[in-house]
Amino acid sequence: MPASWRDFSEGKSRKGRSFFLSLLAAAFAFSFVFYKVASGKVLFYLPALSGERYGVETGRQFNLLYFFSAFCPDCREMTPLLLKDLKGEGNILLIPVNVDGPRFYNAVEQFVSTLSLPSPVLFDEVREGKFVAADRFGVSITPTLVVLSPDGGVCAKLEGGSVLTVRKRLKDCRKEEVNGIGMQSAE
């Protein structure tokens, strides 16, 4: 006679107990992964330096997509200045996106640890001949900083040395958000 769900949950069946624990572990793992990305609209998923996949989502704060290359001298020079400039800035999430790809994992890892970039650091990836993130936002040089408003619209795109004007652009973006001025859609 098959055991009931109650027998499984109470551990009365040996097979049931291991099945129940496996099911519970799978549910926990799923909810953990889902929790990481589920509160706004997910724009896209990318692999991280850590090996996990993350979703870039809208809804809670300004997202700053920081596109960089480990081989870019300007990125190496401006990243510490950018991080210093953003320190103490509320309601933002800096998301570093590397455009070199996982085949340059060691160089990217060294760049990230040397410059203390926040985690997770994402790798942009090519799908159907296009970069998932960089092409979506028209990124053609590094460093580039794309500022997304909480509704997912592109509020600002700063390239090269202009990434250091991000504080002023964030202030302007917040004013636009309060005044209800529409942003350019990120879709």
N, C-alpha and C positions, 0 to 999 in steps of 0.2 A: 504494500500500500504506500503510495507516495506521501512524503511528509508535507505538512501544510506550511504556509508562509510563516505562521506563528512558531512552528517548530524550528524553522530556519532562523528566525530572528532571536529565538530564545536559546539557540545552540543545542537543541535536543537531538539533532541529527548531525552526525560527523560530516557527511557530505554537505549537508545543509549549512553547517557552520562555516566551512571553508568557502562554499559558494556565496553565502551571505557576506562574509568578510571581503571576498573578492569584489562583489557587487558594490559594497560600501566604499572600498578603496577606489574603484573606478568612478563612482559618483563623486567622491571627494576630489579626485584628480580633475574631472571634467569641470566641476564647479570652480576649482581654483583657476584653471586656464580661462574659463568663461569670465570669471570675476575680473581678471586682468584687463579685459577689453570691453566689458559690457556695461556701459552706462550711457553712452551716447551713440551716435552713428559711427560705425567703423569705416574709415575711408579706404584702408588697405592693410594688408598684413605683410610683414617682412621678417626675415630671419635676423636674429641678434648675434652678437659676438659670442654670447654664452651658449648658443646652439638652440635656444628656444625661439618660438615665433611670437611676435607681438603685433597687436592691432593698433593703428594710429586712429584715435577716436576724437569725436567732437563732443561738445556738451558741457564740460565743466570749467574750462579755462582756456586761455590763449595757448596754442601749441606753436612752438618755435622749431621748425624743421631746419636743422643746421647741416647743410650738405658740405662735406669736406672730403679731401683726399689725403692719405698719409704721405703722399709724395709732393704735396703743394706747399711751397715755402711760405706763401701768404697765410695759409691755414695754420701753419706752425707758429707764425708770428702773431696772428690775430686771435686765435682761440683763447689764450690766457686773458687777453684784454676783454674779450667778449664775456667770458665767465665772470671776471671781476665786475664788469659793468652790470651784469644781470643779478649779481648778489643782492639779496634783500628785496628783489622785485617780486611782488605777490601775484597770485592768480596766473602763473605761467608754468609751462612745462617745456623744458629744452629737450629736444629729441635729436641727438646726433645721428646723421644718416651718412654712411660711408659709401662712396661711389666706386671704390676700387674693386669691391667684391671679395668673397670668401677666399679666393685663391691667394690673396695677399694678406691672409689672416695674421701672420707674424708681424708684418709691418704695421698693420692697423692696430694690433694689440699693443705694440710698443708705443705708437703715437698716442693712443688713448691713455695708457698708464703714465707716460711722461707728462702729458698735459692735463691729467686728472679730469677727463671728460666724464660727465655723469652717465650712469647706466640706466637702461640698456642702450648700447650702441647698436644701431641697425645697419644691415647691409642692404643697399638697394639691389634689386635683382632684375634680370631681363626676362620678360615674358612676351612672347609673340613679337620679338624684335625690338621691344621698347623697355626702358627702365620704368619700373612700376611707379616710383615716386618722382624721380628727377624729370622725366619727360612729362609727367602730369602737370608739373608746375613750371615747365619751361626752363629748367636749370641747365645752363650751358657752361658755366665756369664755377670754380671753387675758390674761396668759400662763397656760399650763397645761403642766405637766411630767409625762409618763407614764414611769415607770421600769419597763422590761421586764427580767426576769431572763434569764440565758443560755438557759433552756429556753423562752423566749417568753411566760411568764406575766406578768401585770400585778402588779408588786410594790407599786407606790404610784402614786397620782395626786394631784398637788399643784396647787392652783389659786390664782391671784392671788398675794398676798404669801407664801403658804406655800411657793412654789417655792424660797425661800431656806432652807428646812429640809431641803434635799435631802441634805446630807451625813449628817445623822442618819438619814434614811430609808434611804440606801444602806447604812449600817452595820447597820441592822435587817434589811434585805433580805439582806445577806451572811450574817448569823447564821441567818436562816430557811433559806437555801440550804444552809448547812453542816449544820443540824439536820434537813434533809430535809422541812421543812414545805412543802406544796404551794402553788403560786401559782395565782391565778385565770387561767384560759386566756385568751389574747388572741384566740382564734378566735371 
